[in-house]
Amino acid sequence: MRNNGIGIIAGVAVAVLALLIGAWFLLFRQAAPEPTPPPAVEQTVPGAETIVEDKSIPTFDIVRVERDGSTMAAGRALPDAKVEVLANGDVVSIANADANGEWVAVLDKPLAPGEYQITLRATNPDGSVKLSTQSVAVSVPSQGDKPALVVLSEAGKASRVLQGPGVPADAGNLVLESVDYDENGNLIIAGKSDAGARVRVYVGGNAVGDTTTNDAGKWELRPTVAIAPGQYTMRIDQLDEAGKVVARIELPFERGEPGAVISALKKGQVVIQPGNNLWGIARQLYGSGFSYTVIYEANKDQIRDPDLIYPGQVFETPQK
């Protein structure tokens, strides 16, 4: 009996001690809350700049030219802005942007065969007038059975062929559309293919970069690999998931010296594009293909054969 009594007393003491420890723990936790974490520090990268789009400047989304010269254009501006479409400086259509800032214009008259530079001028609700930084070059052929060539250009970005053949691959939907330089003389190569396609570009047999087409099927590559000035073969491959080549384009290419390219671009000189020829350039600049000799004489140090000019070459285009 005595042992049983001692056991009961010991058990009660242990229980009371456990309750006291638990109460002390709870009181301590309430008196000493979790420390507040230090405030987050916003980190900035030196030299990083945020590019803010100026929505008061009108832009193009679509320009479509039919075989008879009938032309439709669409794009964006500020809501309720008046947008004028200009062809070689003349107003050829006027549209009003809707509440979403979207506008659509149909030219008053079809474009006659010839070469045009299409630009925009917006009169905004606050009375300010803004000119587009984009321009669209349109070439309407005299032969009614041939499609017009429509190319969108913007400083520092690759030219974008909105309508035209480009240079197609031997198979599939891979197309090279433009070979350009940015304002720093860096190379920009662009084209189209199937959405999500993997594209690899080679210059002189060396890979200079991979890219992937976006949802609209457009791809663009700005090589970070140094390419010395000179003439090369450019190769563009489309690869499947296993890395197998499913489409290929090969063509001659000339990399201009970056300093000379920058100087040339500032003077508004011509960067040769895939499919260009001296006849077509002369027709665009001077109104007649027979004036190709003007360009040839000004650039004969670059041109060994008037029939052989290369994408990426930058040509002087003197006044006739």
C-alpha positions in Angstrom: 0.0 0.0 0.0 2.8 2.3 0.9 4.5 1.7 -2.4 1.2 2.4 -4.2 0.8 5.7 -2.4 4.3 6.8 -3.3 3.7 5.9 -7.0 0.4 7.9 -7.1 2.1 10.9 -5.5 5.0 10.7 -8.0 2.6 10.5 -10.9 0.7 13.5 -9.8 4.0 15.4 -9.3 5.1 14.6 -12.8 1.8 15.7 -14.3 1.9 19.0 -12.4 5.5 19.5 -13.5 4.5 18.9 -17.1 1.7 21.4 -16.9 4.0 24.0 -15.4 6.6 23.5 -18.2 3.8 23.8 -20.9 2.4 27.0 -19.3 5.9 28.5 -19.1 6.6 27.6 -22.7 3.3 29.2 -23.9 3.9 32.4 -21.9 7.5 32.7 -23.2 6.3 32.3 -26.8 3.7 35.1 -26.3 6.2 37.4 -24.7 8.8 36.8 -27.4 7.2 36.9 -30.8 9.0 35.9 -34.0 11.5 38.5 -35.1 10.3 40.7 -38.0 12.3 39.9 -41.2 14.4 42.8 -42.5 12.6 44.9 -45.2 13.4 43.8 -48.8 16.0 45.9 -50.5 15.3 46.7 -54.2 18.3 46.0 -56.2 19.1 47.8 -59.5 21.5 46.8 -62.1 23.9 49.6 -63.0 23.2 50.9 -66.5 19.9 49.1 -66.8 17.2 51.3 -68.5 13.5 50.8 -68.9 12.3 51.5 -72.4 8.9 53.1 -72.2 6.8 52.9 -75.4 5.4 56.3 -76.5 1.9 55.4 -77.4 1.3 58.9 -78.9 3.4 57.8 -81.9 1.4 55.9 -84.4 2.5 52.5 -85.5 1.7 49.9 -88.2 0.4 46.4 -87.6 -0.6 45.4 -91.1 -0.1 46.7 -94.6 -1.7 44.7 -97.4 -1.3 45.6 -101.1 -3.3 43.7 -103.7 -2.1 43.0 -107.2 -4.1 46.0 -108.5 -2.6 48.3 -106.0 -5.6 48.4 -103.6 -4.1 49.0 -100.2 -5.3 48.5 -96.6 -3.3 49.5 -93.5 -4.0 49.0 -89.8 -2.2 49.8 -86.6 -2.3 51.6 -83.3 -2.4 55.2 -81.9 -3.9 57.0 -79.0 -7.7 56.5 -78.6 -9.6 59.1 -80.7 -6.5 60.2 -82.6 -6.8 61.2 -86.2 -4.3 59.1 -88.2 -3.2 60.2 -91.7 -1.5 57.7 -94.0 1.1 59.2 -96.3 2.6 57.8 -99.5 5.8 59.6 -100.5 4.7 62.5 -98.3 1.1 62.9 -99.7 -2.0 62.1 -97.6 -3.7 59.1 -99.2 -6.1 58.1 -96.5 -7.4 59.3 -93.1 -8.7 57.1 -90.2 -9.7 57.7 -86.6 -8.4 55.4 -83.8 -11.2 53.8 -81.8 -11.5 53.7 -78.0 -8.8 50.9 -77.9 -6.4 53.0 -80.0 -6.8 50.7 -83.1 -7.3 52.2 -86.6 -7.9 50.8 -90.1 -7.5 52.7 -93.3 -8.2 51.9 -96.9 -6.4 54.1 -99.4 -8.6 56.4 -101.4 -7.1 55.1 -104.7 -5.1 52.0 -105.6 -1.3 52.6 -105.8 -0.1 52.8 -109.4 2.9 50.7 -110.3 6.0 52.2 -108.7 7.9 52.6 -105.4 6.4 54.2 -102.3 7.4 55.0 -98.7 4.3 54.8 -96.5 4.4 56.7 -93.2 1.9 57.9 -90.6 1.0 61.2 -89.0 -1.2 61.3 -85.9 -3.1 64.3 -84.5 -3.7 63.4 -80.9 -6.7 64.5 -78.7 -4.4 67.0 -76.9 -3.6 68.7 -80.2 0.0 67.3 -80.5 1.1 66.0 -83.9 3.4 62.9 -84.0 5.1 61.3 -87.0 5.7 57.5 -87.1 9.2 56.2 -86.5 8.3 53.2 -88.7 8.0 53.3 -92.4 6.8 50.8 -95.0 8.4 50.5 -98.4 6.0 49.3 -101.0 7.0 48.2 -104.5 4.0 47.7 -106.9 5.2 45.8 -110.0 4.0 46.9 -113.4 3.1 43.3 -114.2 -0.4 42.7 -112.7 0.3 39.0 -112.2 3.2 39.6 -109.7 2.6 40.4 -106.0 3.7 43.7 -104.4 6.7 43.7 -102.0 5.9 45.3 -98.6 8.7 45.8 -96.0 8.4 47.4 -92.6 11.4 49.3 -91.3 12.3 50.9 -88.0 15.6 52.2 -86.7 17.5 49.6 -84.7 15.3 46.7 -85.6 15.3 44.1 -88.4 13.3 45.0 -91.5 10.2 42.9 -91.5 8.7 41.6 -94.8 5.0 42.1 -94.5 4.3 40.8 -98.0 6.7 39.2 -100.5 8.6 36.0 -101.2 11.9 36.5 -99.3 14.4 33.6 -99.8 12.6 30.2 -99.2 14.3 27.1 -98.0 14.6 23.9 -100.1 11.8 22.4 -98.1 9.3 23.3 -95.4 8.3 26.9 -94.5 11.6 28.4 -93.6 12.2 31.8 -95.2 15.0 34.4 -94.9 13.4 37.9 -95.1 16.1 40.4 -94.2 19.7 41.0 -93.4 20.2 44.3 -91.6 22.4 46.3 -89.2 21.4 48.2 -86.1 22.5 51.7 -85.3 25.8 50.2 -83.8 26.6 48.3 -86.9 25.6 44.9 -85.3 24.1 42.3 -87.6 20.3 41.4 -87.5 19.0 38.4 -89.4 15.3 37.8 -89.6 12.7 35.6 -91.3 9.7 33.3 -90.7 8.8 29.6 -90.4 6.5 27.4 -88.4 5.6 28.7 -84.9 8.0 27.3 -82.3 10.5 26.2 -84.9 14.2 26.1 -83.9 16.5 28.0 -86.3 20.3 28.0 -86.4 22.4 30.4 -88.4 25.9 29.7 -89.7 28.3 32.3 -91.3 31.3 30.8 -93.1 30.6 27.4 -91.7 30.6 28.6 -88.0 27.4 28.6 -86.0 26.6 32.2 -84.8 23.4 31.6 -82.9 20.1 29.8 -82.4 16.7 31.3 -82.1 13.0 30.1 -82.0 10.1 31.5 -84.0 7.3 33.2 -82.0 3.6 32.4 -82.1 3.3 34.3 -85.4 6.1 32.3 -87.0 8.6 35.2 -87.0 12.2 34.7 -86.0 15.1 37.1 -85.4 18.7 36.6 -84.5 21.3 39.2 -83.4 24.6 37.2 -83.3 26.8 37.9 -80.3 29.7 36.1 -82.0 32.2 38.4 -83.6 32.1 38.2 -87.4 35.1 39.8 -89.2 34.3 41.9 -92.3 34.4 39.9 -95.5 32.4 37.7 -97.8 30.9 34.4 -96.6 28.3 31.8 -97.2 25.4 32.2 -94.9 23.5 29.0 -94.0 20.2 28.9 -92.1 18.9 25.6 -90.8 15.6 24.7 -89.2 16.0 21.8 -86.7 13.6 19.3 -85.3 13.4 18.2 -81.7 16.2 15.7 -82.2 18.5 18.4 -83.8 18.0 17.0 -87.4 18.0 19.6 -90.2 14.5 19.7 -91.8 15.0 22.8 -94.0 18.0 24.8 -95.2 18.8 28.1 -96.9 22.3 29.0 -98.3 23.3 32.2 -99.9 26.3 34.5 -100.2 26.7 37.2 -97.5 29.0 40.1 -96.9 29.7 41.4 -93.4 30.5 45.1 -93.6 33.1 46.8 -91.3 31.1 48.0 -88.3 32.4 51.6 -88.3 31.8 52.0 -92.0 28.3 50.5 -91.6 27.4 53.0 -88.9 28.6 55.9 -91.0 26.7 54.6 -94.0 23.5 54.1 -92.1 23.6 57.6 -90.8 23.9 58.8 -94.4 20.8 56.8 -95.3 22.7 54.4 -97.6 21.2 51.1 -98.8 21.7 47.8 -97.1 21.4 45.0 -99.7 18.6 42.6 -98.8 18.0 39.0 -100.0 16.7 39.2 -103.6 17.9 42.7 -104.3 19.6 43.5 -107.6 21.0 46.8 -108.9 18.3 47.1 -111.5 15.5 47.0 -108.8 17.4 49.4 -106.5 18.0 51.9 -109.3 14.3 51.7 -110.3 13.3 52.4 -106.7 15.7 55.3 -106.2 15.9 56.9 -109.6 12.7 55.8 -111.4 14.5 53.7 -114.0 16.4 50.4 -113.8 18.7 51.7 -116.5 20.3 54.0 -113.9 21.9 51.0 -112.2 25.2 52.3 -113.6 25.0 55.2 -111.1 25.1 52.8 -108.2 27.7 50.5 -109.9 30.1 53.4 -110.5 29.8 54.6 -106.9 30.4 51.2 -105.5 32.6 49.4 -108.0 35.2 48.7 -105.3 32.6 46.4 -103.8 31.0 45.1 -107.0 33.0 42.8 -109.2 30.0 41.7 -111.2 26.8 43.8 -111.4 24.8 40.5 -111.3 26.5 39.5 -108.0 25.6 41.6 -105.0 25.3 40.2 -101.5 22.9 40.6 -98.6 24.6 42.8 -96.0 26.6 45.0 -98.4 26.0 48.7 -97.8 26.0 50.8 -101.0 26.4 54.5 -101.8 23.4 55.8 -103.6 24.4 59.2 -105.0 22.1 61.7 -106.4 21.6 61.1 -110.1 
